[in-house]
Amino acid sequence: MTLAAPADWWRDAVIYQVYPRSFADGNGDGMGDIAGLRARLPYIHALGVDAIWINPWYPSPMADAGYDVADYRDVAPVFGSLAEAEALIAEAHALELRVLLDIVPNHTSTEHPWFKAALDAGPGSPARQRYIFRTGRGDGSEPPNDWQSVFGGSAWTRITEADGRAGEWYLHLFDVGQPDLNWDQPEVHAEFMSVLRFWFDRGVDGFRIDVANALFKDPDLPDLAGSELQPPAGDGSVEHPFWDRDVVHDVYREWRGVADQYTPPRVFVAEAWVDGPERLARYVRRGQLHSAFNFDFLRTPWRSPLLRQGIDQVLAALRGVDAEPTWVLSNHDVVRHVTRLGLPQRETIPRRPEGVAADAEPDLDLGTRRARAATLLMLSLPGGAYLYQGEELGLWEVLDLPERMLQDPTWVRSGKKQRGRDGARVPMPWSADGPSLGFGPSDGSPPWLPQPAAWAGMSVAAQTGVPGSMLEFYRGALAIRRNHPGLGSGPLRWREAPDGVLAFERDHGFLCMVNVDGQPIGLPPGASVLYASGPLTQGGLPRDTAAWVQV
Ligand code: GLC
């Protein structure tokens, strides 16, 4: 069943990210699964979102939590089966929730049949040309160039040829288990269009595109020689050898063609950590993708001038191509924002998301106050927004996971210097008691990562019906967003405001005021408060607090 809906539903949708291994465990093996997700769909529906995005659930050796795909047309047994996936899609649609999956086009798993064939077929074979194989430097024992993996260490691994001798090297910008595909091969294009159709034919409403900006590599494979892992010129006049190369847009024109053949048309959102809004806007030009995460917002410290500047820049860049921004505060790759916002804030925007030291001491009360204010800011900006599971509970980054339990390849590949992203991936607490706080059945295996004991009080059960809880706060905010005609798509007009305060109007008399880092400020005379992220005081709106106001 497909959902009858306005064709441009995605322009201002709120989409809930389900990280399946950590959402809900239906079969008690300690790992979340489709059965768990199906049972919790009513919860997601009641939150008041429009769609879910599910991180990869495909068969995978799980070298990178499923971003190493061995078969793009099936479901990993640990998550369930294709039949269960189809049932989930139907059930979500019955609740008017659309379903986006995650497609991983930059690399496969080393367990993918193509990579196995490439190993068997030998140097120079067509099977090897689907990937990026090269002979090493010198006597062949040095990697072909100096590129580093995003997770640390060389981006090249040497293989053993069928005759037992040390052989060619293959490129992997991520883990050694994630060989990069060669997008100069037409066969790679055809395969991914076929994968899109496979899932679209099963009712999937769209895809989030993993590292959408990495597909093409300079065929000369030049050394980076220490230059930053970002395009050296933000205007694109000098191309980086693998990030954000212009040719990548040809792929998205092809994909848009596939999506538009469906009724209703299917949609895409790009994960593209690019250098600024102008580069981001290129992905959502006419005839390409529908949306792209605005990660600049997520990276911006809690500083009013930086927030305002970032909002203006992305609005201007995207309006120039008639696209809407897509706001996001957290996902499975970054430090949860309650923790981020509870740390000392920088004066500049970091170029990449920052990790957090295991011995950092975030002020979680402060982080939570700011998180609530940031949520009202995000949900009243023009465009769409993504929520990451657990943010509606106010979950924080778990900084003290035992080292032996860490699974993010970053941990090992960084020589155990960076703990990686597991702290944002700890399983959801559903009930205030039981061995896994309701993540799995009470007689099931422990969750794949341990939950902090304090999460009993953060659980869905503990917050449901409790006025002022983060969960009820999200539900209330999403309900207003759905019903207020000024919210979602449409214009934004800034209002004069004292230093440290952001104030903007939307149509139909809607005003959002965020006191980021200013003095307490009064609300406009005659205004009625629709919603606030925290208590208002005599002086009005205190620091680290936001209010939605009807004027
Ligand atoms: C994206 C994913 C991340 C993954 C990487 C490699 O950034 O969000 O989780 O590790 O791509 O596929």
Residues whose N, C-alpha, C, O or C-beta is under 5 A from the ligand:
A	BS01	GLC	D64 Y67 F174 D210 V211 D333
